[in-house]
Amino acid sequence: MKSIACVVLCSLFIVARPAWAQDHGKPAGSGDLDQGEPTCVNLDLLSADCAEDFARWQQEEGAWREWMVDHGGQIVYNRFGSKPADRLPRPEIPAWVAARCDLLDQSNVAPDDVCQFYAETLAYDWPDHVEVPASPPLAKVSKRVGEVGDFWTWFRKSLHYNGLWVVPDTRSRAFLVGGVHVAWAQISERMYLFGPGIMLVRMSDGAGNSVFRPAQTWGISIRLKDVNLFQNGNEFSLYFNVANGRIHGGGPQLLGQGQGQGMTVVGFSISARK
């Protein structure tokens, strides 16, 4: 009987030992828990392995951000410049980081350095960190003739009304009553080319009578000053003109030349202020 009781007691002891070890969290025949990923999730301080894993991810994330700021908006070629190089991939977030931060959030515990950097990484958008050069200030450039906003504005400011034109030669009794011309090209700040213009010429017929003939003019207009002629707020530009004129139609000879021949004429004109 004693031997039977001894066998039973030994059997019970052998069966109870694994159960006791399991109840106390340590499997039979095992040592401490591994310092792997599960230990990074609890609320304790990070182990050395977890801290090293976090530091490596933080360093790789920083290198990726710097690369994207420098090359994110452009094509990067390989060292030989023959083909585009592979873009730097963004490092993956360790799986234990999200689990740890969720646990901290559920436990109403203040986020640690890991979770703060994790939240910053989720919110990071690299285009917001690229420094774009400021746009240069807009310079107001005065428009030259022919470069104003539309054709009719240019035409209105380039149309000249002529008057008081004469032939400088004292032998001539011709007088240019009036006319118009268009200054179609600006060759300096105050000098313009025009032509052909239309003028009405009053001249002698050689028998003591006066006749009127049309004439064409080509020449140069020189802007003298801006004036206000009619006191109505509209300013005009005053020009002095030197031109070549040709009389058309039958009539007397002028200065001993045949009709239709050229003659030098000078006079004034006005236009809307440039």
Sequence and secondary structure as in RCSB ss.txt:
>XXXX:A:sequence
MKSIACVVLCSLFIVARPAWAQDHGKPAGSGDLDQGEPTCVNLDLLSADCAEDFARWQQEEGAWREWMVDHGGQI
VYNRFGSKPADRLPRPEIPAWVAARCDLLDQSNVAPDDVCQFYAETLAYDWPDHVEVPASPPLAKVSKRVGEVGD
FWTWFRKSLHYNGLWVVPDTRSRAFLVGGVHVAWAQISERMYLFGPGIMLVRMSDGAGNSVFRPAQTWGISIRLK
DVNLFQNGNEFSLYFNVANGRIHGGGPQLLGQGQGQGMTVVGFSISARK
>XXXX:A:secstr
 HHHHHHHHHHHHHHHHHHHHHHTT  TT  S  SSTHHHHSSS   HHHHHHHHHHHHHHHHHHHHHHHHTTS 
 B TTSSSB          HHHHHHHHHHHHTT    HHHHHHHHHHH  GGGG               TT SSS
HHHHHHHHEEEEEEEE S TT   EEEEEEEEEEEE SSSEEEEEEEEEEEEEE SSS EEEEEEEEEEEEEEEE
EE SSSSS  EEEEEEEEEEEE SS   BTTB TT EEEEEEEEEEE  
